[in-house]
Amino acid sequence: MVYTSARKGLKQISKTYYTIGSLAKLTSTTVRTLDFYDHKGLLKPSGRNEQGHRTYNDEDLFRLQQILALKYLDLSLDEIGKFLEQGGKDFKTSLEVQYELLLKKQEHTQRIIATIERVKAIVKDNDTIDPQLIILMIHAIQQEGELKQWLFDRLPDEFVESMFVSGANLEHEIMIVFNNLLAMSKQGLQPEHPLVQERGLVLKLILNRLLEQPLEALGKSETGKILMGMEFPSNFQPDFINYLLEVFRHLMIHSKEGEGE
């Protein structure tokens, strides 16, 4: 039930009050939800009517709107509580903050969509794709910004920019080869097996294009020394990382043997 009261004086000011039931209906929530917010201290009723029932006013309605908006933005109840305490009383400021948070959520959603599109492109050309590879791709894309900044802090800007531009163009090829090597490792093919070495060589040539120099030469440059000394976070299992290193070790051995001939 919604009802109003008026203060007597030179100027009457009407103020709207809501019962818990009418507030729930007005905001498309439930009485149970309002009970929960009351229990958590997020939304206490402003008063009680003659029957002792909880009543809420327009300020409470505004506060509930904030809670629902922030909940939609995936903030925890503790975070919502802190927001309401710090700056939730000013309507204009609150709207600005909500707007900024919504923009961040929109950017996050766009990144998720881009991730799915890129994974779909890889899956399209493969009858089967290793789940580990899909997880790696999703994590890599979601953390791309952080990884880029991490590299910028350690390597020349031009090198990092070039690497990311080339990487976007070569991503499809890289993931197909990774998928092949993952499958071969799980089938028990040894790193020195001719089929594994053939796929390893393809990956090496792709990485040469990505880094704009042969892997052998990379180790001799200052940038290469920094890269070799860095511990990259990886979502691959350590066993597969070791498998790849063995594949490349055999490739290097065969390369040196070829040069000796």
VEXMAR-38878 format. One line per 3 residues: number of its first residue (from 1); their letters; for each residue x, y, z of N, C-alpha, C. Coordinates in pm, 1 decimal, always signed. Last residue first. Layout:
BEGIN
NUM) A) X:Y:Z:X:Y:Z:X:Y:Z  ...
***
This chain:
BEGIN
261) EGE) +7668.4:-3067.4:-4244.6:+7684.6:-3135.8:-4371.7:+7719.9:-3034.9:-4480.6  +7616.4:-2877.4:-4056.1:+7746.9:-2943.8:-4056.0:+7773.4:-3016.6:-4183.9  +7353.2:-2810.6:-4098.9:+7453.9:-2709.3:-4128.9:+7593.1:-2771.8:-4137.4
258) GEK) +7234.1:-3044.9:-4008.8:+7220.6:-3006.8:-4150.2:+7323.8:-2904.8:-4190.4  +7295.5:-3030.3:-3740.8:+7351.0:-3141.1:-3819.0:+7344.6:-3109.5:-3967.5  +7143.9:-2807.4:-3672.2:+7290.6:-2798.1:-3663.8:+7357.8:-2908.9:-3744.0
255) SHI) +6890.0:-2918.4:-3711.0:+6928.9:-2798.7:-3785.8:+7081.3:-2784.2:-3787.6  +6882.2:-3122.0:-3529.3:+6877.9:-3157.5:-3671.2:+6922.2:-3039.7:-3755.9  +6884.5:-2962.7:-3295.8:+6991.1:-3061.9:-3321.0:+6998.6:-3095.7:-3469.1
252) MLH) +6648.4:-2821.3:-3323.9:+6774.4:-2748.0:-3323.2:+6891.1:-2842.6:-3353.2  +6462.9:-3029.7:-3301.0:+6467.1:-2948.8:-3423.3:+6601.5:-2877.0:-3435.1  +6509.1:-3112.8:-3041.9:+6541.0:-3203.4:-3152.2:+6548.0:-3128.5:-3284.4
249) RFV) +6412.6:-2883.6:-2911.7:+6552.1:-2926.8:-2892.1:+6596.4:-3018.9:-3005.4  +6144.6:-2878.8:-2982.1:+6233.4:-2775.1:-3034.1:+6380.8:-2813.3:-3018.5  +6059.7:-3106.0:-2838.4:+6037.9:-3097.4:-2983.6:+6134.4:-2996.9:-3044.7
246) ELL) +6121.4:-3027.0:-2579.4:+6192.5:-3140.9:-2638.3:+6178.7:-3140.9:-2790.0  +5935.3:-2823.3:-2548.1:+6077.9:-2791.8:-2538.8:+6162.7:-2903.5:-2600.1  +5696.6:-2970.7:-2564.7:+5729.4:-2871.0:-2667.5:+5878.2:-2838.1:-2667.8
243) YNI) +5722.7:-3120.4:-2326.4:+5710.7:-3188.5:-2455.1:+5750.2:-3093.8:-2568.9  +5712.1:-2920.5:-2134.3:+5835.8:-2999.0:-2149.7:+5837.6:-3071.2:-2283.4  +5446.1:-2848.2:-2176.4:+5552.2:-2749.1:-2194.3:+5685.5:-2820.6:-2216.3
240) FDP) +5319.6:-3082.9:-2101.2:+5313.8:-3042.6:-2241.6:+5419.4:-2936.0:-2272.7  +5375.2:-3089.4:-1828.7:+5419.0:-3200.7:-1912.7:+5419.0:-3160.6:-2060.1  +5246.3:-2860.5:-1726.6:+5393.7:-2864.4:-1734.8:+5445.2:-2975.8:-1825.7
237) QFN) +4963.7:-2763.7:-1924.5:+5020.9:-2850.4:-1822.9:+5173.2:-2853.4:-1838.4  +4898.1:-2418.9:-1992.6:+4930.3:-2553.4:-2035.7:+4984.2:-2633.0:-1917.8  +4875.9:-2166.8:-1910.3:+4764.4:-2253.4:-1872.5:+4784.0:-2395.1:-1926.1
234) SPF) +5140.5:-1968.3:-1774.2:+5086.5:-2056.8:-1877.0:+4973.1:-2140.9:-1822.1  +5343.9:-1681.5:-1752.0:+5232.7:-1758.5:-1694.9:+5170.1:-1843.1:-1804.8  +5688.3:-1700.9:-1822.5:+5555.6:-1664.9:-1869.7:+5449.1:-1746.6:-1798.1
231) EMG) +5963.0:-1580.2:-1699.4:+5874.9:-1693.1:-1670.4:+5733.1:-1653.1:-1707.0  +6245.3:-1476.2:-1889.7:+6115.4:-1447.3:-1828.7:+6036.8:-1575.8:-1807.7  +6475.5:-1528.3:-2027.9:+6484.8:-1524.0:-1882.3:+6352.1:-1501.8:-1812.2
228) MLI) +6409.6:-1508.6:-2293.3:+6451.3:-1639.5:-2242.7:+6451.7:-1643.1:-2090.0  +6361.5:-1233.4:-2311.5:+6251.9:-1329.3:-2330.1:+6286.2:-1465.1:-2270.2  +6619.5:-1133.9:-2275.9:+6514.7:-1098.4:-2180.0:+6400.0:-1198.4:-2188.3
225) KGT) +6743.0:-1243.1:-2499.7:+6791.8:-1281.2:-2366.9:+6688.5:-1249.3:-2258.8  +6602.0:-1110.7:-2702.5:+6590.8:-1255.4:-2687.8:+6635.1:-1302.3:-2550.9  +6691.9:-851.3:-2669.0:+6549.1:-881.1:-2650.2:+6529.4:-1029.5:-2626.2
222) ESK) +6960.3:-891.5:-2734.9:+6925.3:-846.1:-2600.6:+6778.4:-876.9:-2569.2  +7019.3:-1198.6:-2923.4:+6989.5:-1055.9:-2911.0:+6954.6:-1021.2:-2767.4  +7042.1:-1470.0:-2925.8:+7167.1:-1394.0:-2924.0:+7144.4:-1244.1:-2905.5
219) GLA) +6793.1:-1579.8:-2948.6:+6866.7:-1605.2:-2825.3:+6995.2:-1524.6:-2812.7  +6724.5:-1516.9:-3209.4:+6659.3:-1446.8:-3099.2:+6739.4:-1462.2:-2971.2  +6845.4:-1693.9:-3377.3:+6904.3:-1559.8:-3366.4:+6848.6:-1484.2:-3247.4
216) ELP) +6674.7:-1912.0:-3349.7:+6816.5:-1927.5:-3316.4:+6882.5:-1791.4:-3293.8  +6433.4:-1817.8:-3444.2:+6445.6:-1846.3:-3301.5:+6591.8:-1857.4:-3259.6  +6465.7:-1546.1:-3678.1:+6472.5:-1688.9:-3643.9:+6487.1:-1709.0:-3493.8
213) QEL) +6223.8:-1277.1:-3667.8:+6362.9:-1323.7:-3670.6:+6364.5:-1471.8:-3633.9  +5969.0:-1199.6:-3608.8:+6039.7:-1130.3:-3717.2:+6190.3:-1160.1:-3715.2  +5804.5:-1331.1:-3445.0:+5911.2:-1255.4:-3379.8:+5996.6:-1176.8:-3479.1
210) LRN) +5635.9:-1447.4:-3637.5:+5579.6:-1367.9:-3528.7:+5684.1:-1275.8:-3467.0  +5812.4:-1589.1:-3796.1:+5737.3:-1477.8:-3855.7:+5681.6:-1385.8:-3747.1  +5897.7:-1774.1:-3606.6:+5996.3:-1688.5:-3673.3:+5928.2:-1566.4:-3733.6
207) LIL) +5657.5:-1900.8:-3555.0:+5715.5:-1817.2:-3449.8:+5824.1:-1725.5:-3505.8  +5633.2:-2040.4:-3795.5:+5531.2:-1940.3:-3759.5:+5586.5:-1845.1:-3654.9  +5852.2:-2207.4:-3774.7:+5848.4:-2109.8:-3884.7:+5745.4:-2000.1:-3857.0
204) KLV) +5773.6:-2361.2:-3553.6:+5895.6:-2281.2:-3547.8:+5894.7:-2172.6:-3655.1  +5549.3:-2493.9:-3654.9:+5533.7:-2399.4:-3544.4:+5654.6:-2306.3:-3534.7  +5674.2:-2653.1:-3847.5:+5572.7:-2556.6:-3889.8:+5554.7:-2449.7:-3781.9
201) LGR) +5831.6:-2808.6:-3677.6:+5896.7:-2719.6:-3773.7:+5800.0:-2612.5:-3823.1  +5635.1:-2951.8:-3545.1:+5721.0:-2861.6:-3469.5:+5790.5:-2761.4:-3560.5  +5536.2:-3109.4:-3750.0:+5447.8:-3007.0:-3691.1:+5529.1:-2903.9:-3612.0
198) EQV) +5767.4:-3265.3:-3786.5:+5711.6:-3188.0:-3899.1:+5621.4:-3076.5:-3848.1  +5798.3:-3387.1:-3539.4:+5899.5:-3292.2:-3585.0:+5849.8:-3206.3:-3700.8  +5576.7:-3552.5:-3543.1:+5584.4:-3446.6:-3442.2:+5684.7:-3340.5:-3485.9
195) LPH) +5645.9:-3720.8:-3750.6:+5523.5:-3642.5:-3761.8:+5523.7:-3524.5:-3663.6  +5893.0:-3837.4:-3651.4:+5889.9:-3755.0:-3773.8:+5764.8:-3667.7:-3787.1  +5962.7:-3806.3:-3302.3:+5887.2:-3874.6:-3408.5:+5877.1:-3781.6:-3530.0
192) EPQ) +6073.8:-3676.4:-3089.7:+6159.8:-3696.7:-3206.3:+6087.8:-3767.0:-3321.5  +5872.1:-3677.9:-2892.5:+5909.8:-3550.9:-2956.4:+5993.3:-3567.0:-3082.6  +5653.6:-3964.8:-2947.8:+5769.4:-3900.7:-2886.0:+5807.4:-3772.8:-2960.8
189) LGQ) +5309.9:-4009.9:-2902.7:+5418.1:-3993.3:-2999.7:+5531.7:-3914.3:-2935.0  +5089.5:-4036.0:-2737.1:+5213.5:-4102.5:-2697.4:+5326.2:-4092.2:-2797.7  +4865.0:-3896.5:-2770.5:+4868.8:-4026.8:-2836.8:+4996.4:-4103.2:-2804.2
186) KSM) +4930.1:-3662.7:-2649.7:+4836.5:-3750.0:-2577.7:+4828.8:-3888.4:-2640.8  +5092.1:-3553.2:-2846.7:+5150.4:-3581.0:-2715.1:+5062.2:-3676.6:-2636.6  +4906.1:-3521.9:-3053.1:+5017.6:-3616.2:-3069.0:+5080.5:-3652.2:-2934.8
183) ALL) +4740.8:-3322.6:-2946.3:+4685.1:-3454.2:-2978.8:+4795.8:-3558.7:-2989.3  +4924.1:-3112.2:-2928.5:+4857.9:-3162.3:-2808.3:+4804.0:-3302.9:-2831.1  +4983.8:-3077.6:-3198.9:+5088.4:-3124.4:-3107.8:+5031.2:-3176.1:-2976.4
180) NNF) +4734.2:-2985.0:-3297.1:+4796.4:-3106.5:-3350.8:+4898.8:-3164.9:-3253.7  +4707.8:-2751.0:-3149.3:+4607.4:-2855.9:-3135.6:+4663.2:-2989.5:-3184.5  +4924.3:-2605.8:-3245.4:+4919.3:-2642.6:-3103.1:+4821.6:-2758.1:-3082.5
177) VIM) +4832.3:-2570.0:-3508.2:+4952.1:-2650.4:-3482.7:+4957.6:-2695.0:-3336.7  +4608.1:-2407.7:-3458.2:+4591.9:-2535.7:-3528.9:+4711.7:-2626.7:-3501.1  +4723.5:-2185.3:-3336.6:+4633.8:-2270.2:-3259.9:+4610.1:-2405.9:-3325.8
174) IEH) +4875.2:-2073.5:-3548.2:+4940.5:-2121.1:-3425.2:+4852.0:-2219.4:-3350.2  +4679.2:-1996.8:-3733.0:+4778.4:-2098.3:-3768.9:+4842.6:-2159.1:-3644.1  +4541.0:-1801.1:-3581.6:+4470.1:-1916.8:-3636.0:+4567.6:-2030.1:-3666.8
171) ELN) +4739.8:-1606.9:-3527.9:+4677.2:-1682.6:-3419.6:+4612.2:-1810.9:-3470.4  +4850.9:-1434.7:-3704.5:+4899.8:-1572.6:-3707.2:+4829.7:-1663.5:-3606.6  +4737.2:-1188.2:-3653.7:+4729.0:-1242.2:-3789.2:+4763.4:-1390.8:-3793.9
168) AGS) +4800.2:-1148.6:-3389.0:+4658.9:-1151.6:-3426.5:+4641.1:-1213.9:-3563.4  +5080.4:-1141.2:-3405.8:+5014.1:-1251.2:-3335.9:+4868.0:-1263.4:-3372.9  +5133.1:-900.8:-3531.7:+5162.0:-1025.9:-3603.2:+5087.7:-1142.5:-3541.3
165) VFM) +5051.1:-734.4:-3320.9:+4989.4:-721.3:-3453.9:+5009.4:-849.6:-3533.3  +5219.8:-820.2:-3115.6:+5075.2:-834.5:-3100.3:+5002.6:-821.0:-3233.8  +5475.3:-762.3:-3219.4:+5442.6:-899.3:-3181.1:+5291.2:-919.7:-3171.7
162) SEV) +5468.0:-486.5:-3249.3:+5483.5:-571.8:-3367.1:+5439.5:-714.4:-3337.6  +5453.2:-412.0:-2980.6:+5346.4:-374.5:-3074.2:+5348.6:-465.0:-3196.9  +5700.1:-515.4:-2887.4:+5573.4:-565.0:-2832.6:+5457.9:-535.3:-2927.7
159) FED) +5884.8:-364.8:-3038.0:+5884.7:-510.8:-3046.9:+5751.3:-567.6:-2999.7  +5832.4:-104.5:-2959.7:+5814.3:-141.4:-3099.6:+5803.8:-293.5:-3116.8  +5900.8:-105.5:-2683.4:+5761.8:-85.8:-2725.7:+5737.4:-134.6:-2867.6
156) PLR) +6121.3:-357.4:-2553.3:+6100.7:-236.1:-2633.3:+5956.7:-227.3:-2685.9  +6013.6:-505.9:-2235.0:+6070.1:-512.1:-2369.1:+6047.5:-380.8:-2443.9  +5892.5:-466.6:-1987.8:+6017.7:-541.5:-1992.8:+6088.9:-535.8:-2128.3
153) DFL) +5651.2:-343.7:-1999.5:+5736.7:-308.1:-1886.1:+5875.4:-370.5:-1895.8  +5532.8:-470.4:-2212.4:+5577.8:-332.5:-2231.4:+5674.2:-290.6:-2120.3  +5455.1:-708.0:-2087.1:+5564.9:-711.0:-2183.6:+5621.9:-571.4:-2207.5
150) WQK) +5246.0:-610.0:-1929.8:+5354.7:-682.5:-1865.7:+5477.1:-685.6:-1956.8  +5073.5:-515.7:-2124.2:+5136.5:-419.8:-2034.0:+5258.0:-481.6:-1965.9  +5002.1:-764.8:-2234.7:+5065.3:-662.3:-2318.0:+5138.5:-560.9:-2231.2
147) LEG) +4878.5:-889.7:-2020.3:+5001.4:-946.9:-2074.8:+5077.0:-842.9:-2157.3  +4653.3:-726.4:-1989.6:+4750.2:-736.8:-1880.7:+4884.0:-790.4:-1930.8  +4526.2:-772.0:-2238.1:+4566.9:-637.2:-2197.7:+4672.9:-640.2:-2090.4
144) EQQ) +4475.6:-1051.0:-2229.8:+4562.2:-994.1:-2331.9:+4614.6:-856.0:-2292.0  +4314.2:-1204.8:-2080.7:+4426.1:-1141.8:-2010.1:+4521.2:-1069.6:-2105.4  +4133.2:-1303.0:-2262.7:+4082.1:-1223.1:-2151.4:+4194.3:-1145.8:-2080.7
141) IAH) +4305.9:-1447.8:-2427.3:+4234.3:-1332.3:-2481.3:+4186.1:-1242.4:-2369.1  +4398.7:-1646.2:-2250.7:+4494.1:-1557.4:-2318.3:+4425.4:-1431.7:-2368.9  +4164.7:-1779.3:-2174.0:+4244.5:-1708.6:-2074.1:+4336.7:-1606.5:-2139.6
138) IML) +4089.9:-1882.8:-2424.8:+3999.2:-1795.1:-2350.1:+4076.7:-1712.6:-2247.6  +4312.2:-2041.6:-2489.8:+4272.7:-1929.9:-2575.2:+4187.0:-1830.3:-2498.5  +4308.5:-2233.8:-2282.4:+4424.1:-2146.6:-2300.5:+4386.1:-2022.8:-2380.4
135) IIL) +4063.9:-2359.4:-2334.6:+4082.8:-2288.3:-2207.8:+4199.2:-2190.1:-2218.9  +4128.4:-2472.6:-2581.3:+4019.5:-2375.4:-2572.8:+4033.1:-2292.1:-2446.2  +4328.2:-2649.7:-2504.7:+4361.0:-2540.9:-2595.8:+4254.0:-2432.1:-2591.5
132) QPD) +4191.3:-2828.6:-2349.5:+4298.5:-2752.1:-2286.9:+4335.0:-2630.9:-2371.8  +4023.9:-2954.7:-2536.2:+3966.0:-2860.9:-2438.9:+4071.3:-2773.0:-2371.7  +4130.2:-2976.2:-2872.7:+4157.6:-3012.3:-2733.3:+4098.3:-2908.6:-2638.3
129) ITD) +3897.4:-3041.9:-3125.6:+3994.8:-2948.1:-3069.3:+4008.6:-2976.7:-2921.4  +3801.3:-3187.7:-3433.6:+3813.8:-3198.2:-3288.0:+3918.6:-3098.0:-3240.9  +3790.2:-3070.2:-3682.2:+3682.8:-3161.9:-3643.4:+3682.3:-3179.7:-3491.4
126) NDK) +3856.8:-2736.8:-3752.5:+3903.6:-2857.2:-3685.5:+3784.7:-2943.6:-3644.6  +3766.3:-2495.3:-3840.7:+3856.5:-2568.7:-3929.1:+3913.4:-2694.7:-3865.8  +3609.3:-2404.5:-3624.7:+3548.1:-2422.1:-3756.6:+3633.0:-2509.3:-3848.1
123) VIA) +3774.2:-2349.5:-3413.7:+3698.7:-2475.0:-3412.0:+3642.6:-2507.0:-3549.4  +3862.5:-2090.5:-3482.6:+3956.5:-2202.7:-3472.9:+3883.6:-2335.9:-3485.6  +3626.2:-1944.9:-3476.7:+3704.9:-1946.3:-3599.7:+3804.4:-2061.5:-3600.8
120) KVR) +3548.6:-1976.3:-3210.2:+3465.9:-2033.9:-3317.1:+3544.7:-2045.4:-3447.3  +3744.9:-1819.1:-3087.1:+3744.3:-1964.3:-3063.8:+3662.8:-2034.7:-3171.8  +3662.1:-1568.7:-3179.6:+3795.0:-1618.9:-3215.6:+3804.9:-1768.8:-3194.3
117) EIT) +3408.0:-1548.1:-3064.8:+3423.0:-1540.0:-3209.9:+3556.9:-1598.8:-3254.1  +3470.2:-1557.6:-2793.0:+3389.9:-1665.0:-2851.8:+3405.1:-1666.3:-3002.7  +3612.0:-1314.1:-2770.8:+3674.9:-1442.4:-2736.5:+3601.8:-1557.3:-2803.6
114) AII) +3417.6:-1126.3:-2834.3:+3534.8:-1138.9:-2921.0:+3606.0:-1271.8:-2896.6  +3249.5:-1165.9:-2613.0:+3198.7:-1192.2:-2747.8:+3315.3:-1213.1:-2844.6  +3422.4:-1079.0:-2410.5:+3373.3:-1217.1:-2409.7:+3324.1:-1256.7:-2548.6
111) RQT) +3453.1:-811.7:-2480.5:+3570.6:-899.5:-2480.8:+3528.9:-1045.7:-2483.9  +3192.1:-723.8:-2441.7:+3247.8:-720.7:-2576.8:+3371.3:-808.8:-2587.6  +3176.7:-747.5:-2163.6:+3089.2:-829.4:-2248.7:+3143.1:-836.3:-2390.4
108) HEQ) +3361.0:-550.0:-2090.2:+3385.3:-689.8:-2053.1:+3303.2:-784.0:-2140.1  +3231.3:-324.2:-2186.2:+3361.2:-360.4:-2241.5:+3394.1:-506.6:-2212.3  +3007.2:-333.7:-2015.9:+2988.9:-343.1:-2160.6:+3119.7:-384.8:-2228.3
105) KKL) +3128.8:-289.8:-1771.7:+3060.1:-417.7:-1793.9:+3039.4:-440.7:-1943.4  +3215.5:-29.7:-1813.5:+3314.2:-134.9:-1789.5:+3252.8:-272.4:-1814.6  +2968.0:+96.0:-1836.5:+3060.3:+98.6:-1950.1:+3165.5:-10.6:-1936.5
102) LLE) +2872.4:+54.4:-1577.4:+2803.4:-8.6:-1690.2:+2892.4:-11.7:-1814.6  +3044.2:+219.1:-1434.5:+3047.4:+74.4:-1410.6:+2980.8:-1.8:-1524.2  +2963.3:+467.7:-1531.3:+3100.5:+422.2:-1553.9:+3111.2:+270.7:-1535.7
99) YQV) +2698.6:+469.5:-1433.4:+2723.8:+478.9:-1577.5:+2863.4:+426.6:-1610.8  +2738.3:+467.3:-1158.6:+2670.5:+353.9:-1222.2:+2697.1:+351.1:-1372.0  +2856.6:+720.5:-1133.0:+2932.3:+600.3:-1098.1:+2870.8:+477.1:-1164.3
96) ELS) +2643.2:+882.6:-1212.8:+2770.1:+888.6:-1285.0:+2852.0:+762.5:-1259.7  +2453.6:+819.1:-1017.9:+2426.2:+786.4:-1158.5:+2554.3:+787.0:-1241.0  +2580.6:+923.9:-790.6:+2553.0:+780.9:-800.5:+2528.6:+738.6:-945.0
93) TKF) +2577.5:+1195.8:-841.8:+2705.6:+1125.5:-833.8:+2686.9:+975.8:-851.5  +2297.5:+1235.8:-830.3:+2373.4:+1267.3:-951.2:+2505.4:+1192.2:-954.7  +2230.1:+1156.2:-564.2:+2171.0:+1089.6:-680.6:+2253.9:+1112.0:-805.8
90) DKG) +2414.0:+1084.9:-287.2:+2394.4:+1187.8:-388.5:+2350.0:+1122.5:-518.2  +2455.0:+854.5:-144.1:+2342.6:+939.4:-105.8:+2313.2:+1048.4:-209.0  +2676.0:+697.8:-195.5:+2548.8:+656.5:-251.5:+2432.3:+748.5:-222.2
87) GQE) +2937.6:+705.7:-117.9:+2885.1:+812.9:-203.3:+2749.2:+785.2:-259.8  +2992.8:+528.3:+101.7:+3088.5:+629.1:+56.5:+3025.4:+741.3:-25.3  +2778.3:+357.0:+143.6:+2829.0:+436.3:+255.2:+2915.7:+552.3:+208.5
84) LFK) +2743.8:+239.4:-102.2:+2633.5:+316.9:-46.2:+2681.2:+406.5:+68.2  +2990.2:+105.1:-126.0:+2952.7:+209.8:-222.1:+2844.1:+299.8:-163.8  +2970.8:-78.8:+81.1:+3074.6:+23.0:+86.0:+3041.6:+139.2:-7.2
81) GIE) +2755.9:-236.5:-15.4:+2746.3:-167.1:+112.5:+2847.2:-54.1:+123.8  +2867.2:-340.9:-246.6:+2750.5:-252.9:-256.9:+2737.0:-170.6:-128.9  +3064.2:-502.8:-134.7:+3103.2:-390.7:-220.8:+2989.6:-290.3:-235.3
78) DLS) +2901.9:-686.5:-1.6:+2995.9:-605.1:+74.8:+3038.3:-482.1:-5.2  +2769.8:-803.5:-215.7:+2691.9:-725.9:-119.1:+2782.3:-637.0:-33.4  +2960.1:-750.4:-519.8:+2918.7:-829.2:-404.3:+2839.3:-741.0:-309.2
75) LDL) +2853.7:-665.0:-848.1:+2921.9:-627.9:-724.3:+2870.5:-716.3:-611.6  +2729.4:-706.1:-1093.4:+2806.0:-816.3:-1033.8:+2889.8:-774.4:-913.8  +2552.7:-525.3:-1184.7:+2691.2:-506.6:-1228.3:+2786.5:-606.0:-1162.6
72) YKL) +2329.0:-588.9:-1042.9:+2332.1:-626.4:-1185.0:+2474.1:-617.3:-1239.7  +2396.7:-461.5:-808.3:+2389.4:-608.0:-808.8:+2395.3:-659.9:-953.1  +2367.2:-199.5:-887.1:+2500.4:-247.2:-853.4:+2505.9:-399.9:-850.2
69) ALI) +2086.6:-192.0:-922.5:+2176.1:-160.1:-1033.5:+2315.6:-216.2:-1008.4  +1995.7:-256.5:-665.6:+1960.5:-343.8:-777.9:+2053.2:-320.4:-896.9  +2098.4:-37.9:-518.4:+2135.2:-176.3:-484.4:+2111.0:-269.1:-602.7
66) QQL) +1968.0:+179.3:-641.1:+2113.5:+167.9:-644.1:+2158.4:+24.0:-618.8  +1704.2:+123.8:-573.7:+1742.3:+131.4:-715.2:+1893.2:+115.5:-730.1  +1722.2:+150.3:-298.3:+1694.8:+18.1:-355.5:+1733.0:+15.2:-502.6
63) RFL) +1759.4:+427.0:-283.5:+1863.9:+336.8:-234.1:+1845.5:+196.4:-291.6  +1513.3:+515.5:-380.7:+1635.9:+549.8:-452.1:+1749.8:+455.7:-411.4  +1351.5:+417.0:-176.7:+1329.4:+372.1:-314.1:+1454.2:+397.8:-398.3
60) DED) +1442.8:+565.8:+36.9:+1463.7:+421.0:+38.7:+1446.7:+361.7:-101.1  +1349.2:+812.3:-42.9:+1493.5:+793.0:-29.7:+1528.4:+644.8:-27.4  +1073.4:+771.7:-27.5:+1135.6:+789.4:-158.7:+1286.9:+772.4:-153.7
57) NYT) +1035.2:+514.7:+232.6:+1004.6:+641.5:+167.8:+1078.2:+652.2:+34.2  +863.2:+237.8:+387.7:+978.1:+292.1:+315.7:+937.6:+422.7:+249.6  +772.9:+52.8:+679.6:+741.0:+146.5:+572.5:+869.9:+204.2:+514.6
54) RHG) +658.8:-244.8:+844.2:+768.1:-161.9:+793.3:+720.9:-70.6:+680.9  +383.7:-237.6:+1074.6:+447.4:-288.3:+953.0:+555.2:-191.0:+905.2  +237.7:-144.7:+1283.9:+370.8:-198.8:+1313.9:+443.0:-255.1:+1193.7
51) QEN) +8.4:-16.4:+1231.3:-3.2:-161.5:+1254.3:+131.8:-225.8:+1285.5  +96.2:+235.6:+1179.0:+21.9:+213.2:+1302.9:+5.8:+65.7:+1335.8  +424.0:+171.8:+1031.1:+291.5:+233.8:+1035.7:+221.1:+197.2:+1166.5
48) RGS) +766.3:+262.3:+1070.8:+659.9:+162.2:+1078.1:+526.1:+234.6:+1086.8  +1058.8:+353.9:+873.4:+969.0:+361.3:+988.7:+870.0:+247.1:+988.9  +1239.2:+296.6:+681.0:+1246.9:+428.4:+744.5:+1159.3:+437.9:+868.5
45) PKL) +1410.1:-19.7:+675.3:+1288.1:+62.0:+659.4:+1300.5:+193.2:+736.1  +1736.6:-56.6:+533.5:+1652.3:-59.2:+652.7:+1526.1:+23.7:+627.9  +1931.2:-205.6:+334.8:+1810.2:-124.8:+316.5:+1718.3:-143.2:+437.9
42) LGK) +2156.9:-334.1:+430.7:+2168.0:-254.0:+308.6:+2048.6:-160.1:+292.0  +2151.2:-512.3:+638.2:+2177.1:-372.6:+669.6:+2191.3:-283.4:+548.2  +2076.0:-768.2:+605.2:+2215.6:-737.3:+574.7:+2251.3:-592.2:+604.8
39) HDY) +1802.6:-747.9:+660.4:+1885.8:-829.3:+748.8:+2034.1:-796.3:+730.8  +1725.9:-598.7:+436.6:+1706.2:-543.8:+571.4:+1799.0:-614.8:+669.9  +1777.6:-779.0:+236.1:+1852.0:-653.3:+237.5:+1840.6:-584.2:+374.1
36) FDL) +1585.1:-974.9:+311.4:+1728.3:-1008.0:+307.8:+1813.0:-881.7:+315.1  +1347.3:-838.6:+272.3:+1380.6:-890.6:+405.9:+1530.8:-916.8:+416.8  +1365.5:-804.1:-0.6:+1371.3:-686.2:+85.7:+1401.4:-725.8:+230.7
33) TRV) +1336.7:-1071.3:-78.7:+1458.9:-998.9:-112.2:+1475.2:-876.7:-21.8  +1075.3:-1122.1:+14.3:+1186.4:-1200.6:+68.3:+1320.6:-1130.5:+42.6  +929.1:-960.8:-146.8:+934.9:-927.0:-4.1:+1052.2:-1000.1:+60.3
30) TTS) +1101.7:-899.7:-457.3:+1015.3:-979.3:-370.8:+1029.2:-931.9:-226.8  +1072.6:-667.3:-730.9:+1151.7:-754.5:-644.4:+1054.3:-837.6:-561.0  +966.7:-461.7:-884.0:+977.5:-597.5:-941.1:+1074.7:-684.4:-862.2
27) TLK) +909.8:-226.1:-761.2:+1047.0:-243.7:-810.6:+1073.4:-382.7:-869.0  +644.4:-250.3:-683.4:+684.5:-134.7:-762.9:+820.8:-156.1:-828.7  +647.6:-476.8:-519.1:+574.1:-480.2:-644.8:+620.6:-368.9:-738.0
24) ALS) +802.4:-382.9:-304.5:+845.2:-501.3:-378.6:+778.5:-505.3:-515.8  +640.7:-173.6:-218.0:+775.3:-144.3:-267.0:+828.1:-261.4:-350.0  +414.6:-310.5:-131.3:+401.5:-218.8:-244.8:+538.1:-183.9:-303.0
21) GIT) +526.1:-459.0:+84.2:+463.0:-526.1:-29.0:+454.4:-437.1:-151.2  +613.1:-266.0:+259.7:+712.4:-356.6:+201.0:+655.3:-428.2:+78.6  +459.0:+47.6:+175.7:+468.6:-72.9:+258.4:+568.7:-165.3:+190.6
18) YYT) +585.2:+374.0:+138.5:+549.9:+245.7:+77.7:+555.2:+136.4:+184.1  +509.5:+723.6:+109.2:+556.9:+609.0:+187.5:+506.2:+480.5:+123.2  +591.5:+1046.5:-6.9:+529.6:+916.9:-32.4:+594.6:+808.8:+53.8
15) KSI) +508.8:+1361.9:+109.1:+611.2:+1259.5:+101.1:+544.8:+1123.6:+87.9  +450.8:+1704.2:+53.1:+399.1:+1567.4:+54.1:+513.8:+1469.5:+36.9  +460.6:+1990.6:+231.1:+544.3:+1903.7:+148.7:+491.7:+1761.4:+162.6
12) QKL) +325.5:+2309.9:+254.6:+304.4:+2167.2:+276.4:+391.6:+2088.4:+179.5  +426.5:+2593.6:+416.2:+432.8:+2521.2:+290.2:+420.4:+2373.1:+319.2  +366.7:+2677.6:+668.8:+350.8:+2772.6:+559.7:+350.6:+2701.3:+425.2
9) GKR) +214.0:+2375.3:+789.9:+298.4:+2492.2:+803.8:+272.9:+2587.0:+689.7  +223.5:+2020.2:+824.2:+148.0:+2145.3:+830.5:+244.1:+2262.2:+850.7  +321.3:+1770.8:+598.8:+357.2:+1847.9:+716.6:+280.8:+1980.3:+712.4
6) AST) +153.5:+1480.9:+495.3:+184.9:+1620.8:+467.0:+215.9:+1690.9:+597.7  +195.1:+1157.5:+342.1:+171.7:+1240.2:+458.5:+209.5:+1382.8:+423.2  +55.7:+884.1:+150.6:+134.1:+1006.4:+164.5:+100.8:+1075.4:+294.9
3) YVM) +99.5:+537.7:+56.9:+22.3:+646.9:+111.9:+113.5:+765.9:+133.8  +55.7:+221.2:-84.6:+127.5:+346.4:-92.5:+40.6:+454.1:-31.7  +84.8:-118.9:+0.0:+0.0:+0.0:+0.0:+88.7:+124.4:+0.0
***
